[in-house]
Amino acid sequence: MELYLHEELVFRDLDVKNSDEALDYLAKQLFEKGYVKEQYITAIKEREREYPTGLPSTQPAVAIPHANYELVNKTTLAIATLKKSVGFHNMEENAVTLPVQIIIMMAIGEPHGQVEMLQKIVGLIQNEPLRKKMINAHNDQELLKLVEMAIQ
């Protein structure tokens, strides 16, 4: 699976009021830069309501929103750290809201690619020191490098 990771899809200290605003912002960036089709913007929010992507962990918590591979032009990840955490519903227990501060939006253009990418991202999620480094990254290159090292 060919994965394009680009600094143009790295957003540090994003200031959003809620998860919807965060999803909207990242999906629009993916669309404007040609990685996904326009329907991806709506699809990602609809999918999040049905199948939440907040992952239970210690702080800072991570969400991994994604939408159907058919809406993706080029496989990539949009990565954001948030100024203040926002509530995402827990993937394992919908009724529970998690304070998420890292969002890794997956735009995977292959039917089985999401599972493969999820497995790589799990390593990152289980690594609390790495997540803290992501939040404290001084620039976009540093944040991108941390993610690249984690998912190779």
C-alpha positions as CSV (number, residue, x, y, z in Angstrom):
1,M,0.0,0.0,0.0
2,E,1.5,3.3,-1.1
3,L,1.0,6.0,1.5
4,Y,1.7,9.6,0.9
5,L,2.5,11.5,4.1
6,H,2.8,15.3,3.6
7,E,3.5,18.3,5.7
8,E,0.6,20.0,4.1
9,L,-1.7,17.5,6.0
10,V,-0.1,18.2,9.4
11,F,-1.9,20.6,11.7
12,R,-0.5,21.4,15.2
13,D,-2.5,23.1,18.0
14,L,-5.7,23.1,16.0
15,D,-8.2,25.3,17.8
16,V,-11.7,23.6,17.5
17,K,-14.8,23.7,19.7
18,N,-15.9,20.1,19.1
19,S,-15.2,16.9,17.2
20,D,-17.5,17.9,14.3
21,E,-15.5,21.0,13.7
22,A,-12.3,19.0,13.8
23,L,-13.6,16.4,11.3
24,D,-14.9,19.1,9.0
25,Y,-11.6,21.0,9.0
26,L,-9.4,17.9,8.3
27,A,-11.8,16.4,5.7
28,K,-11.9,19.8,3.9
29,Q,-8.1,20.0,3.8
30,L,-8.0,16.5,2.3
31,F,-10.6,17.5,-0.3
32,E,-9.0,20.9,-1.2
33,K,-5.6,19.2,-1.7
34,G,-7.1,16.6,-4.0
35,Y,-6.7,13.5,-1.7
36,V,-10.4,12.7,-1.4
37,K,-13.7,13.3,-3.2
38,E,-16.1,16.0,-1.9
39,Q,-18.5,13.4,-0.5
40,Y,-15.8,12.4,1.9
41,I,-16.5,15.5,4.0
42,T,-20.1,14.4,4.8
43,A,-19.3,10.7,4.8
44,I,-16.6,11.0,7.6
45,K,-19.1,12.8,9.9
46,E,-21.9,10.3,9.2
47,R,-19.6,7.4,9.8
48,E,-18.3,8.9,13.1
49,R,-21.9,9.2,14.4
50,E,-22.5,5.5,13.6
51,Y,-19.1,4.1,14.3
52,P,-17.2,6.3,16.7
53,T,-13.4,6.3,16.5
54,G,-12.3,7.5,19.9
55,L,-9.7,5.1,21.3
56,P,-9.6,4.5,25.0
57,S,-6.2,5.1,26.3
58,T,-4.3,7.3,28.8
59,Q,-4.0,11.0,27.9
60,P,-3.5,12.3,25.3
61,A,-6.2,10.2,23.6
62,V,-6.4,9.6,19.9
63,A,-9.3,9.4,17.4
64,I,-8.9,7.7,14.0
65,P,-11.8,8.8,11.8
66,H,-12.1,7.4,8.3
67,A,-14.6,6.9,5.5
68,N,-15.2,4.6,2.6
69,Y,-12.2,3.9,0.4
70,E,-14.2,4.6,-2.7
71,L,-14.2,8.3,-1.7
72,V,-10.4,8.4,-1.6
73,N,-8.2,9.5,-4.6
74,K,-4.8,9.1,-2.9
75,T,-4.0,7.2,0.3
76,T,-2.8,9.5,3.0
77,L,-3.2,10.5,6.7
78,A,-4.2,13.9,7.9
79,I,-2.7,14.5,11.3
80,A,-3.8,17.0,13.9
81,T,-3.0,17.8,17.5
82,L,-5.6,20.0,19.3
83,K,-5.0,23.0,21.4
84,K,-7.7,21.7,23.8
85,S,-9.1,18.2,23.8
86,V,-12.6,17.6,22.3
87,G,-15.0,14.8,23.0
88,F,-15.1,11.8,20.7
89,H,-17.3,8.8,21.4
90,N,-15.5,5.7,22.5
91,M,-15.1,3.1,19.8
92,E,-15.7,0.3,22.3
93,E,-18.5,1.9,24.3
94,N,-20.5,4.5,22.4
95,A,-22.1,6.1,25.5
96,V,-18.7,7.1,26.8
97,T,-17.0,10.3,25.5
98,L,-13.3,10.5,25.5
99,P,-11.2,13.7,25.6
100,V,-9.2,13.4,22.3
101,Q,-6.2,15.6,21.6
102,I,-4.7,13.8,18.6
103,I,-6.7,13.0,15.4
104,I,-5.3,10.8,12.7
105,M,-7.8,11.0,9.8
106,M,-7.3,8.0,7.5
107,A,-7.9,8.4,3.8
108,I,-7.2,4.9,2.5
109,G,-7.9,4.2,-1.1
110,E,-7.9,0.4,-0.9
111,P,-10.6,-2.0,0.3
112,H,-8.3,-3.8,2.8
113,G,-6.0,-0.9,3.4
114,Q,-7.8,0.4,6.5
115,V,-7.2,-2.7,8.5
116,E,-3.5,-2.7,7.6
117,M,-3.2,1.0,8.5
118,L,-5.2,0.6,11.8
119,Q,-2.7,-2.1,12.9
120,K,0.2,0.3,12.3
121,I,-1.5,3.1,14.1
122,V,-2.3,0.9,17.1
123,G,1.4,0.8,17.9
124,L,1.4,4.6,18.0
125,I,-1.7,4.6,20.2
126,Q,-0.2,2.2,22.8
127,N,2.9,4.4,23.1
128,E,2.1,7.1,25.6
129,P,5.5,8.8,25.5
130,L,5.2,9.0,21.7
131,R,1.7,10.6,22.0
132,K,3.1,13.2,24.4
133,K,5.9,14.0,22.0
134,M,3.3,14.5,19.3
135,I,1.4,17.0,21.4
136,N,4.7,18.8,22.2
137,A,6.1,18.8,18.7
138,H,7.8,22.1,17.9
139,N,6.9,22.1,14.2
140,D,5.1,20.2,11.5
141,Q,8.2,18.3,10.3
142,E,8.8,17.0,13.9
143,L,5.2,15.8,14.2
144,L,5.3,14.2,10.8
145,K,8.6,12.5,11.6
146,L,7.2,11.0,14.8
147,V,4.2,9.6,12.9
148,E,6.3,8.2,10.1
149,M,8.6,6.4,12.6
150,A,5.6,4.9,14.4
151,I,3.9,3.5,11.3
152,Q,6.8,2.2,9.3
